[in-house]
Amino acid sequence: MFKKLTLILLFISTLLFAENKISNDVLEYRIKQLEKKYFLLQVQYENNIKDKIKLESQIEILKNKNLEEKENYKNLLANNENLYSSQLNTFNIILVLIGALFFFLSFFGYLNIKKKIESTIDNKIDNKANQKIQEIEELKVALNSITELYENVLHEYEQELEKIKEKSPDNFTEQDKKTLDSKVQKLINKKDKTDDDWYLIGLEYTNKGHYEKAIKAYLNSNNIKPLQENVLINLAHSYNRIGEYDSAIHWLNKAKDLYPNNELIYENLSHAYGSLKDYNQTIQSASMAIELNPNNVVGYNNLGYCYLEMNNLTEAEKYLKKALEIDSNYELAKENLELLKERLNEE
C-alpha cells in the first residue's frame, strides 16, 4: 500500500516535473520569439528612422525647389507684366494713331458729306423759302387789300359815329340807329368806359326812350370830361322828355354860355320854356335858333306852338306853315296846324 502510494506520488512528481519543464521550455521559446520580434522591430524602426530622414531631406529639397520656383514665377510674372505693360502701351499708341488717322479720314469725309448735305438742304430750303416768300408776298397783298378795306370801313364807321354824335336823337335815321346799337353793344360790358363811351350809351338809351338811363349815362360822361357841348344838349333833351324842365334849362344855360352858336341849345330851351308857359323866353329861344339856322324846322314849330298858346293864331299859322315848307313830313307841325284849324273853326 505504501509502495503504491509512493509510486503514485513519484508518478505525480514526475508528471509535475515534466509539466514544469515543458512550461519552462515553452516560456523560453516564447521569450526567444519575442526577442526575435523585438530585434526585427528594432531593425524596422531603424529603417523607418532612416526612411524618415531621407523623406525629411527630400521634403527640404522639395521646399527649396518650391521656393526657387516661386521666386522664378515672381520674376517671370514681373517680366510678363513689364512686357504686357510695354505691349499695352504700344497697342494704345497704335490705337491712338489708328483713331487719329480714322478721325482725320472721317472728318474730311464728313466735311465732304456735310457740304453735299448742306448744299442739298440749302437748295431745298431756298426753294421752300422762295415759295414761302412768294406766298407771303401774295398774302401781304391780300392782307393790305383787306387792311385797306377794313380801314376804309372803320373810317366810314367812325365818320358815321361822329355824325351821329352831332345829331339830335330825334333826327336819327334807321342806319344811324343800327350803327349806334352795334357800337353800344360792345361798350355795355366794357370796363373803364371813357366819356365818349358813356355819351354813345346815353344816345342809345335816348333813342330807345329810356331817358332816365340816358341821363345817368350823360352825367357819367360829364363827370369824366365836364361841359362837353353835345353831352349838355342831350342831357337837357332827356330832362325835357321826362318833364324835368328846370333841370333842362339849368344845363342848357351852361351850354349856351360856352357854345352860344349852337341852334340845338335854343331849340331845347324853347321847348322847356314853352312847357313851363314862359312864352317870352320861348319866343326868344326859338327866334335865336332860326337866326342861327333859317331852316330850323323845330324853331318855327316851337314859335308857331307858342303863338297858338298865346292865341295869336295869325302868327301861329305863319310859323307852322313855314315849318312844313321846310319839312312837309314834320309831324309836330302838322298836329299843331290841325289844332290851329280847330281853334279857327271854333271862332
C-alpha atoms as a printed R data frame, in Angstrom:
    type eleno elety resid chain resno        x       y        z
1   ATOM     1    CA   MET     A     1    0.000   0.000    0.000
2   ATOM     2    CA   PHE     A     2    2.783   2.304    0.940
3   ATOM     3    CA   LYS     A     3    4.591   1.427   -2.284
4   ATOM     4    CA   LYS     A     4    1.624   2.168   -4.343
5   ATOM     5    CA   LEU     A     5    1.313   5.449   -2.671
6   ATOM     6    CA   THR     A     6    4.957   6.152   -3.205
7   ATOM     7    CA   LEU     A     7    4.682   5.203   -6.849
8   ATOM     8    CA   ILE     A     8    1.711   7.380   -7.214
9   ATOM     9    CA   LEU     A     9    3.490  10.298   -5.608
10  ATOM    10    CA   LEU     A    10    6.557   9.607   -7.702
11  ATOM    11    CA   PHE     A    11    4.428   9.490  -10.804
12  ATOM    12    CA   ILE     A    12    2.743  12.677   -9.836
13  ATOM    13    CA   SER     A    13    6.099  14.270   -9.098
14  ATOM    14    CA   THR     A    14    7.380  13.134  -12.436
15  ATOM    15    CA   LEU     A    15    4.368  14.475  -14.119
16  ATOM    16    CA   LEU     A    16    4.722  17.751  -12.307
17  ATOM    17    CA   PHE     A    17    8.401  17.985  -13.190
18  ATOM    18    CA   ALA     A    18    7.728  17.125  -16.812
19  ATOM    19    CA   GLU     A    19    4.949  19.638  -16.925
20  ATOM    20    CA   ASN     A    20    7.187  22.216  -15.302
21  ATOM    21    CA   LYS     A    21    9.961  21.546  -17.760
22  ATOM    22    CA   ILE     A    22    7.569  21.784  -20.635
23  ATOM    23    CA   SER     A    23    6.318  25.066  -19.299
24  ATOM    24    CA   ASN     A    24    9.843  26.355  -18.950
25  ATOM    25    CA   ASP     A    25   10.670  25.301  -22.498
26  ATOM    26    CA   VAL     A    26    7.567  26.960  -23.851
27  ATOM    27    CA   LEU     A    27    8.317  30.109  -21.922
28  ATOM    28    CA   GLU     A    28   11.853  30.126  -23.104
29  ATOM    29    CA   TYR     A    29   10.703  29.585  -26.665
30  ATOM    30    CA   ARG     A    30    8.281  32.432  -26.367
31  ATOM    31    CA   ILE     A    31   10.937  34.688  -24.952
32  ATOM    32    CA   LYS     A    32   13.218  33.874  -27.835
33  ATOM    33    CA   GLN     A    33   10.417  34.559  -30.252
34  ATOM    34    CA   LEU     A    34    9.712  37.885  -28.570
35  ATOM    35    CA   GLU     A    35   13.386  38.783  -28.634
36  ATOM    36    CA   LYS     A    36   13.492  37.912  -32.303
37  ATOM    37    CA   LYS     A    37   10.400  40.081  -32.968
38  ATOM    38    CA   TYR     A    38   11.898  42.847  -30.878
39  ATOM    39    CA   PHE     A    39   15.056  42.667  -32.893
40  ATOM    40    CA   LEU     A    40   13.083  42.734  -36.108
41  ATOM    41    CA   LEU     A    41   11.025  45.645  -34.871
42  ATOM    42    CA   GLN     A    42   14.180  47.462  -33.823
43  ATOM    43    CA   VAL     A    43   15.684  46.898  -37.257
44  ATOM    44    CA   GLN     A    44   12.454  48.019  -38.843
45  ATOM    45    CA   TYR     A    45   12.348  51.077  -36.569
46  ATOM    46    CA   GLU     A    46   15.887  51.970  -37.508
47  ATOM    47    CA   ASN     A    47   14.982  51.548  -41.152
48  ATOM    48    CA   ASN     A    48   11.950  53.730  -40.616
49  ATOM    49    CA   ILE     A    49   14.164  56.327  -38.944
50  ATOM    50    CA   LYS     A    50   16.477  56.229  -41.913
51  ATOM    51    CA   ASP     A    51   13.491  56.482  -44.289
52  ATOM    52    CA   LYS     A    52   12.134  59.405  -42.270
53  ATOM    53    CA   ILE     A    53   15.474  61.174  -42.502
54  ATOM    54    CA   LYS     A    54   15.527  60.529  -46.223
55  ATOM    55    CA   LEU     A    55   11.933  61.824  -46.525
56  ATOM    56    CA   GLU     A    56   12.702  64.897  -44.481
57  ATOM    57    CA   SER     A    57   15.708  65.510  -46.682
58  ATOM    58    CA   GLN     A    58   13.577  65.080  -49.795
59  ATOM    59    CA   ILE     A    59   10.891  67.366  -48.308
60  ATOM    60    CA   GLU     A    60   13.527  70.002  -47.581
61  ATOM    61    CA   ILE     A    61   14.801  69.652  -51.132
62  ATOM    62    CA   LEU     A    62   11.238  69.985  -52.423
63  ATOM    63    CA   LYS     A    63   10.665  73.051  -50.252
64  ATOM    64    CA   ASN     A    64   13.805  74.661  -51.596
65  ATOM    65    CA   LYS     A    65   12.766  73.822  -55.137
66  ATOM    66    CA   ASN     A    66    9.304  75.212  -54.443
67  ATOM    67    CA   LEU     A    67   10.787  78.445  -53.133
68  ATOM    68    CA   GLU     A    68   13.030  78.642  -56.170
69  ATOM    69    CA   GLU     A    69   10.054  78.018  -58.448
70  ATOM    70    CA   LYS     A    70    8.006  80.688  -56.613
71  ATOM    71    CA   GLU     A    71   10.842  83.155  -56.966
72  ATOM    72    CA   ASN     A    72   11.234  82.236  -60.621
73  ATOM    73    CA   TYR     A    73    7.447  82.582  -61.073
74  ATOM    74    CA   LYS     A    74    7.510  86.012  -59.442
75  ATOM    75    CA   ASN     A    75   10.357  87.092  -61.662
76  ATOM    76    CA   LEU     A    76    8.549  85.672  -64.674
77  ATOM    77    CA   LEU     A    77    5.339  87.393  -63.651
78  ATOM    78    CA   ALA     A    78    7.143  90.700  -63.193
79  ATOM    79    CA   ASN     A    79    8.795  90.258  -66.571
80  ATOM    80    CA   ASN     A    80    5.409  89.395  -68.105
81  ATOM    81    CA   GLU     A    81    3.824  92.430  -66.511
82  ATOM    82    CA   ASN     A    82    6.549  94.659  -67.841
83  ATOM    83    CA   LEU     A    83    6.224  93.025  -71.208
84  ATOM    84    CA   TYR     A    84    2.400  93.274  -71.095
85  ATOM    85    CA   SER     A    85    2.606  96.902  -69.995
86  ATOM    86    CA   SER     A    86    5.052  97.640  -72.771
87  ATOM    87    CA   GLN     A    87    2.896  95.811  -75.294
88  ATOM    88    CA   LEU     A    88   -0.218  97.532  -73.950
89  ATOM    89    CA   ASN     A    89    1.426 100.938  -74.269
90  ATOM    90    CA   THR     A    90    2.488 100.061  -77.772
91  ATOM    91    CA   PHE     A    91   -1.031  98.837  -78.526
92  ATOM    92    CA   ASN     A    92   -2.541 102.038  -77.098
93  ATOM    93    CA   ILE     A    93   -0.195 104.124  -79.172
94  ATOM    94    CA   ILE     A    94   -1.175 102.126  -82.251
95  ATOM    95    CA   LEU     A    95   -4.859 102.539  -81.397
96  ATOM    96    CA   VAL     A    96   -4.418 106.294  -80.906
97  ATOM    97    CA   LEU     A    97   -2.626 106.567  -84.224
98  ATOM    98    CA   ILE     A    98   -5.276 104.480  -85.947
99  ATOM    99    CA   GLY     A    99   -8.034 106.515  -84.228
100 ATOM   100    CA   ALA     A   100   -6.385 109.763  -85.235
101 ATOM   101    CA   LEU     A   101   -5.995 108.555  -88.794
102 ATOM   102    CA   PHE     A   102   -9.579 107.348  -88.846
103 ATOM   103    CA   PHE     A   103  -10.743 110.640  -87.322
104 ATOM   104    CA   PHE     A   104   -8.942 112.716  -89.933
105 ATOM   105    CA   LEU     A   105  -10.166 110.499  -92.737
106 ATOM   106    CA   SER     A   106  -13.685 110.540  -91.274
107 ATOM   107    CA   PHE     A   107  -13.522 114.269  -90.621
108 ATOM   108    CA   PHE     A   108  -12.546 115.113  -94.188
109 ATOM   109    CA   GLY     A   109  -15.092 112.622  -95.459
110 ATOM   110    CA   TYR     A   110  -17.646 114.109  -93.070
111 ATOM   111    CA   LEU     A   111  -16.841 117.593  -94.339
112 ATOM   112    CA   ASN     A   112  -17.427 116.497  -97.905
113 ATOM   113    CA   ILE     A   113  -20.626 114.698  -96.988
114 ATOM   114    CA   LYS     A   114  -21.665 117.626  -94.819
115 ATOM   115    CA   LYS     A   115  -21.061 120.019  -97.687
116 ATOM   116    CA   LYS     A   116  -23.136 117.875 -100.003
117 ATOM   117    CA   ILE     A   117  -25.917 117.529  -97.438
118 ATOM   118    CA   GLU     A   118  -25.811 121.228  -96.613
119 ATOM   119    CA   SER     A   119  -25.857 122.064 -100.298
120 ATOM   120    CA   THR     A   120  -28.873 119.817 -100.829
121 ATOM   121    CA   ILE     A   121  -30.610 121.178  -97.755
122 ATOM   122    CA   ASP     A   122  -29.781 124.764  -98.729
123 ATOM   123    CA   ASN     A   123  -31.240 124.200 -102.175
124 ATOM   124    CA   LYS     A   124  -34.392 122.722 -100.706
125 ATOM   125    CA   ILE     A   125  -34.607 125.486  -98.114
126 ATOM   126    CA   ASP     A   126  -34.065 128.113 -100.799
127 ATOM   127    CA   ASN     A   127  -36.796 126.584 -102.913
128 ATOM   128    CA   LYS     A   128  -39.160 126.366  -99.953
129 ATOM   129    CA   ALA     A   129  -38.169 129.831  -98.808
130 ATOM   130    CA   ASN     A   130  -38.798 131.260 -102.254
131 ATOM   131    CA   GLN     A   131  -42.177 129.571 -102.349
132 ATOM   132    CA   LYS     A   132  -42.999 130.854  -98.876
133 ATOM   133    CA   ILE     A   133  -41.752 134.328  -99.751
134 ATOM   134    CA   GLN     A   134  -43.956 134.317 -102.818
135 ATOM   135    CA   GLU     A   135  -46.902 133.091 -100.737
136 ATOM   136    CA   ILE     A   136  -46.156 135.703  -98.073
137 ATOM   137    CA   GLU     A   137  -45.952 138.428 -100.703
138 ATOM   138    CA   GLU     A   138  -49.297 137.300 -102.076
139 ATOM   139    CA   LEU     A   139  -50.688 137.212  -98.540
140 ATOM   140    CA   LYS     A   140  -49.269 140.679  -97.908
141 ATOM   141    CA   VAL     A   141  -51.008 141.985 -100.983
142 ATOM   142    CA   ALA     A   142  -54.249 140.317  -99.904
143 ATOM   143    CA   LEU     A   143  -53.754 141.485  -96.321
144 ATOM   144    CA   ASN     A   144  -53.033 145.019  -97.468
145 ATOM   145    CA   SER     A   145  -56.201 144.950  -99.505
146 ATOM   146    CA   ILE     A   146  -58.171 143.598  -96.560
147 ATOM   147    CA   THR     A   147  -56.487 146.080  -94.199
148 ATOM   148    CA   GLU     A   148  -57.215 148.931  -96.557
149 ATOM   149    CA   LEU     A   149  -60.801 147.774  -96.906
150 ATOM   150    CA   TYR     A   150  -61.089 147.374  -93.117
151 ATOM   151    CA   GLU     A   151  -59.581 150.802  -92.544
152 ATOM   152    CA   ASN     A   152  -61.974 152.304  -95.066
153 ATOM   153    CA   VAL     A   153  -64.929 150.583  -93.444
154 ATOM   154    CA   LEU     A   154  -63.658 151.566  -89.983
155 ATOM   155    CA   HIS     A   155  -63.124 155.124  -91.164
156 ATOM   156    CA   GLU     A   156  -66.625 155.252  -92.602
157 ATOM   157    CA   TYR     A   157  -67.942 153.691  -89.380
158 ATOM   158    CA   GLU     A   158  -66.129 156.276  -87.255
159 ATOM   159    CA   GLN     A   159  -67.378 159.050  -89.549
160 ATOM   160    CA   GLU     A   160  -70.927 157.765  -89.129
161 ATOM   161    CA   LEU     A   161  -70.456 157.735  -85.362
162 ATOM   162    CA   GLU     A   162  -69.118 161.293  -85.436
163 ATOM   163    CA   LYS     A   163  -72.144 162.399  -87.454
164 ATOM   164    CA   ILE     A   164  -74.461 160.597  -85.041
165 ATOM   165    CA   LYS     A   165  -72.809 162.407  -82.116
166 ATOM   166    CA   GLU     A   166  -73.639 165.726  -83.735
167 ATOM   167    CA   LYS     A   167  -77.279 164.826  -84.375
168 ATOM   168    CA   SER     A   168  -80.276 165.071  -82.146
169 ATOM   169    CA   PRO     A   169  -81.695 161.605  -81.392
170 ATOM   170    CA   ASP     A   170  -84.997 162.839  -82.853
171 ATOM   171    CA   ASN     A   171  -83.283 163.080  -86.241
172 ATOM   172    CA   PHE     A   172  -81.645 159.633  -86.297
173 ATOM   173    CA   THR     A   173  -82.100 157.601  -89.484
174 ATOM   174    CA   GLU     A   174  -82.591 153.839  -89.377
175 ATOM   175    CA   GLN     A   175  -78.970 153.400  -90.402
176 ATOM   176    CA   ASP     A   176  -77.911 155.743  -87.598
177 ATOM   177    CA   LYS     A   177  -79.824 153.607  -85.119
178 ATOM   178    CA   LYS     A   178  -78.263 150.362  -86.381
179 ATOM   179    CA   THR     A   179  -74.756 151.814  -86.295
180 ATOM   180    CA   LEU     A   180  -75.254 153.201  -82.790
181 ATOM   181    CA   ASP     A   181  -76.789 149.975  -81.494
182 ATOM   182    CA   SER     A   182  -73.890 147.919  -82.902
183 ATOM   183    CA   LYS     A   183  -71.356 150.197  -81.220
184 ATOM   184    CA   VAL     A   184  -73.108 150.339  -77.854
185 ATOM   185    CA   GLN     A   185  -73.438 146.540  -77.637
186 ATOM   186    CA   LYS     A   186  -69.633 146.414  -77.478
187 ATOM   187    CA   LEU     A   187  -69.459 149.181  -74.883
188 ATOM   188    CA   ILE     A   188  -72.041 147.974  -72.334
189 ATOM   189    CA   ASN     A   189  -69.750 145.405  -70.688
190 ATOM   190    CA   LYS     A   190  -66.558 147.375  -71.225
191 ATOM   191    CA   LYS     A   191  -64.560 148.234  -68.116
192 ATOM   192    CA   ASP     A   192  -63.152 151.708  -67.580
193 ATOM   193    CA   LYS     A   193  -65.508 153.428  -70.013
194 ATOM   194    CA   THR     A   194  -64.435 156.776  -71.418
195 ATOM   195    CA   ASP     A   195  -66.547 159.925  -71.517
196 ATOM   196    CA   ASP     A   196  -67.201 159.214  -75.216
197 ATOM   197    CA   ASP     A   197  -68.358 155.655  -74.378
198 ATOM   198    CA   TRP     A   198  -70.883 156.994  -71.851
199 ATOM   199    CA   TYR     A   199  -72.087 159.595  -74.337
200 ATOM   200    CA   LEU     A   200  -72.801 156.962  -77.014
201 ATOM   201    CA   ILE     A   201  -74.573 154.787  -74.423
202 ATOM   202    CA   GLY     A   202  -76.659 157.817  -73.474
203 ATOM   203    CA   LEU     A   203  -77.635 158.372  -77.120
204 ATOM   204    CA   GLU     A   204  -78.684 154.724  -77.396
205 ATOM   205    CA   TYR     A   205  -80.892 154.980  -74.313
206 ATOM   206    CA   THR     A   206  -82.336 158.269  -75.610
207 ATOM   207    CA   ASN     A   207  -83.100 156.655  -78.961
208 ATOM   208    CA   LYS     A   208  -84.917 153.781  -77.212
209 ATOM   209    CA   GLY     A   209  -86.843 156.136  -74.933
210 ATOM   210    CA   HIS     A   210  -85.026 155.117  -71.731
211 ATOM   211    CA   TYR     A   211  -84.479 158.726  -70.705
212 ATOM   212    CA   GLU     A   212  -83.604 158.201  -67.045
213 ATOM   213    CA   LYS     A   213  -80.858 155.702  -68.020
214 ATOM   214    CA   ALA     A   214  -79.755 158.167  -70.694
215 ATOM   215    CA   ILE     A   215  -79.475 160.947  -68.075
216 ATOM   216    CA   LYS     A   216  -77.246 158.736  -65.875
217 ATOM   217    CA   ALA     A   217  -75.017 157.933  -68.869
218 ATOM   218    CA   TYR     A   218  -74.698 161.614  -69.839
219 ATOM   219    CA   LEU     A   219  -73.887 162.559  -66.245
220 ATOM   220    CA   ASN     A   220  -71.175 159.868  -66.135
221 ATOM   221    CA   SER     A   221  -69.708 161.308  -69.320
222 ATOM   222    CA   ASN     A   222  -69.853 164.821  -67.849
223 ATOM   223    CA   ASN     A   223  -68.131 163.645  -64.652
224 ATOM   224    CA   ILE     A   224  -65.194 162.301  -66.683
225 ATOM   225    CA   LYS     A   225  -64.955 165.287  -69.018
226 ATOM   226    CA   PRO     A   226  -67.172 168.175  -67.902
227 ATOM   227    CA   LEU     A   227  -69.303 170.502  -70.021
228 ATOM   228    CA   GLN     A   228  -68.966 168.985  -73.460
229 ATOM   229    CA   GLU     A   229  -71.330 170.575  -75.937
230 ATOM   230    CA   ASN     A   230  -73.261 167.553  -77.207
231 ATOM   231    CA   VAL     A   231  -73.379 165.934  -73.774
232 ATOM   232    CA   LEU     A   232  -75.009 169.030  -72.254
233 ATOM   233    CA   ILE     A   233  -77.534 169.336  -75.093
234 ATOM   234    CA   ASN     A   234  -78.632 165.691  -74.999
235 ATOM   235    CA   LEU     A   235  -78.682 165.670  -71.208
236 ATOM   236    CA   ALA     A   236  -81.097 168.624  -71.318
237 ATOM   237    CA   HIS     A   237  -83.069 166.947  -74.123
238 ATOM   238    CA   SER     A   238  -83.599 163.871  -71.894
239 ATOM   239    CA   TYR     A   239  -84.682 166.046  -68.964
240 ATOM   240    CA   ASN     A   240  -87.220 167.711  -71.317
241 ATOM   241    CA   ARG     A   241  -88.517 164.243  -72.267
242 ATOM   242    CA   ILE     A   242  -89.272 163.259  -68.661
243 ATOM   243    CA   GLY     A   243  -90.752 166.702  -67.843
244 ATOM   244    CA   GLU     A   244  -87.912 167.979  -65.662
245 ATOM   245    CA   TYR     A   245  -87.804 171.325  -67.479
246 ATOM   246    CA   ASP     A   246  -85.951 173.275  -64.785
247 ATOM   247    CA   SER     A   247  -83.065 170.749  -64.919
248 ATOM   248    CA   ALA     A   248  -83.100 171.002  -68.709
249 ATOM   249    CA   ILE     A   249  -82.900 174.805  -68.561
250 ATOM   250    CA   HIS     A   250  -80.082 174.594  -65.961
251 ATOM   251    CA   TRP     A   251  -77.846 172.526  -68.251
252 ATOM   252    CA   LEU     A   252  -78.863 174.426  -71.402
253 ATOM   253    CA   ASN     A   253  -77.879 177.754  -69.883
254 ATOM   254    CA   LYS     A   254  -74.446 176.282  -69.081
255 ATOM   255    CA   ALA     A   255  -74.218 175.112  -72.689
256 ATOM   256    CA   LYS     A   256  -75.393 178.487  -74.029
257 ATOM   257    CA   ASP     A   257  -72.648 180.311  -72.129
258 ATOM   258    CA   LEU     A   258  -69.981 178.007  -73.564
259 ATOM   259    CA   TYR     A   259  -71.395 177.343  -77.039
260 ATOM   260    CA   PRO     A   260  -73.627 180.316  -77.975
261 ATOM   261    CA   ASN     A   261  -73.829 179.429  -81.682
262 ATOM   262    CA   ASN     A   262  -75.404 176.003  -81.406
263 ATOM   263    CA   GLU     A   263  -79.005 176.073  -82.637
264 ATOM   264    CA   LEU     A   264  -79.894 172.842  -80.783
265 ATOM   265    CA   ILE     A   265  -79.391 174.623  -77.459
266 ATOM   266    CA   TYR     A   266  -82.060 177.158  -78.363
267 ATOM   267    CA   GLU     A   267  -84.397 174.509  -79.786
268 ATOM   268    CA   ASN     A   268  -84.357 172.689  -76.444
269 ATOM   269    CA   LEU     A   269  -84.610 175.932  -74.468
270 ATOM   270    CA   SER     A   270  -87.691 176.971  -76.473
271 ATOM   271    CA   HIS     A   271  -89.252 173.577  -75.740
272 ATOM   272    CA   ALA     A   272  -88.502 173.789  -71.992
273 ATOM   273    CA   TYR     A   273  -89.726 177.388  -71.653
274 ATOM   274    CA   GLY     A   274  -92.805 176.628  -73.745
275 ATOM   275    CA   SER     A   275  -93.663 173.672  -71.489
276 ATOM   276    CA   LEU     A   276  -93.334 175.990  -68.490
277 ATOM   277    CA   LYS     A   277  -95.532 178.563  -70.372
278 ATOM   278    CA   ASP     A   278  -92.734 181.128  -70.253
279 ATOM   279    CA   TYR     A   279  -93.687 182.387  -73.700
280 ATOM   280    CA   ASN     A   280  -91.306 185.349  -73.841
281 ATOM   281    CA   GLN     A   281  -88.324 183.093  -73.236
282 ATOM   282    CA   THR     A   282  -89.815 180.576  -75.673
283 ATOM   283    CA   ILE     A   283  -90.059 183.193  -78.432
284 ATOM   284    CA   GLN     A   284  -86.525 184.462  -77.721
285 ATOM   285    CA   SER     A   285  -85.018 180.963  -77.766
286 ATOM   286    CA   ALA     A   286  -86.897 179.800  -80.880
287 ATOM   287    CA   SER     A   287  -86.046 183.022  -82.720
288 ATOM   288    CA   MET     A   288  -82.366 182.547  -81.831
289 ATOM   289    CA   ALA     A   289  -82.464 179.009  -83.240
290 ATOM   290    CA   ILE     A   290  -83.953 180.364  -86.513
291 ATOM   291    CA   GLU     A   291  -81.408 183.149  -86.608
292 ATOM   292    CA   LEU     A   292  -78.595 180.620  -86.393
293 ATOM   293    CA   ASN     A   293  -80.289 178.386  -88.996
294 ATOM   294    CA   PRO     A   294  -83.051 179.869  -91.146
295 ATOM   295    CA   ASN     A   295  -84.218 176.336  -91.996
296 ATOM   296    CA   ASN     A   296  -84.563 175.238  -88.381
297 ATOM   297    CA   VAL     A   297  -87.904 173.471  -88.568
298 ATOM   298    CA   VAL     A   298  -88.073 172.921  -84.780
299 ATOM   299    CA   GLY     A   299  -87.633 176.629  -84.133
300 ATOM   300    CA   TYR     A   300  -90.509 177.516  -86.489
301 ATOM   301    CA   ASN     A   301  -92.732 174.824  -84.996
302 ATOM   302    CA   ASN     A   302  -91.989 175.976  -81.415
303 ATOM   303    CA   LEU     A   303  -92.706 179.600  -82.373
304 ATOM   304    CA   GLY     A   304  -95.977 178.530  -84.017
305 ATOM   305    CA   TYR     A   305  -96.992 176.469  -80.970
306 ATOM   306    CA   CYS     A   306  -96.092 179.339  -78.606
307 ATOM   307    CA   TYR     A   307  -98.228 181.812  -80.553
308 ATOM   308    CA   LEU     A   308 -101.009 179.228  -80.655
309 ATOM   309    CA   GLU     A   309 -100.902 179.000  -76.866
310 ATOM   310    CA   MET     A   310 -100.907 182.799  -76.710
311 ATOM   311    CA   ASN     A   311 -103.963 182.654  -79.005
312 ATOM   312    CA   ASN     A   312 -102.144 184.675  -81.670
313 ATOM   313    CA   LEU     A   313 -103.471 182.441  -84.410
314 ATOM   314    CA   THR     A   314 -102.163 184.515  -87.325
315 ATOM   315    CA   GLU     A   315  -98.550 184.333  -86.151
316 ATOM   316    CA   ALA     A   316  -99.050 180.734  -85.197
317 ATOM   317    CA   GLU     A   317 -100.291 179.821  -88.673
318 ATOM   318    CA   LYS     A   318  -97.397 181.699  -90.330
319 ATOM   319    CA   TYR     A   319  -94.696 179.871  -88.435
320 ATOM   320    CA   LEU     A   320  -96.340 176.455  -88.588
321 ATOM   321    CA   LYS     A   321  -96.737 176.683  -92.360
322 ATOM   322    CA   LYS     A   322  -93.107 177.797  -92.606
323 ATOM   323    CA   ALA     A   323  -92.067 174.693  -90.692
324 ATOM   324    CA   LEU     A   324  -93.996 172.483  -93.144
325 ATOM   325    CA   GLU     A   325  -92.475 174.299  -96.099
326 ATOM   326    CA   ILE     A   326  -89.068 173.253  -94.811
327 ATOM   327    CA   ASP     A   327  -90.141 169.680  -93.906
328 ATOM   328    CA   SER     A   328  -93.575 168.608  -95.141
329 ATOM   329    CA   ASN     A   329  -93.354 165.405  -93.103
330 ATOM   330    CA   TYR     A   330  -92.701 167.090  -89.755
331 ATOM   331    CA   GLU     A   331  -95.473 165.549  -87.658
332 ATOM   332    CA   LEU     A   332  -95.467 168.034  -84.755
333 ATOM   333    CA   ALA     A   333  -96.031 170.932  -87.146
334 ATOM   334    CA   LYS     A   334  -98.891 169.006  -88.790
335 ATOM   335    CA   GLU     A   335 -100.512 168.286  -85.429
336 ATOM   336    CA   ASN     A   336 -100.152 171.901  -84.296
337 ATOM   337    CA   LEU     A   337 -101.614 173.140  -87.587
338 ATOM   338    CA   GLU     A   338 -104.631 170.835  -87.128
339 ATOM   339    CA   LEU     A   339 -105.058 172.256  -83.636
340 ATOM   340    CA   LEU     A   340 -104.897 175.743  -85.102
341 ATOM   341    CA   LYS     A   341 -107.620 174.894  -87.614
342 ATOM   342    CA   GLU     A   342 -109.834 173.628  -84.789
343 ATOM   343    CA   ARG     A   343 -109.339 176.928  -82.961
344 ATOM   344    CA   LEU     A   344 -110.238 178.852  -86.110
345 ATOM   345    CA   ASN     A   345 -113.342 176.759  -86.588
346 ATOM   346    CA   GLU     A   346 -114.374 177.413  -83.019
347 ATOM   347    CA   GLU     A   347 -114.230 181.110  -83.679
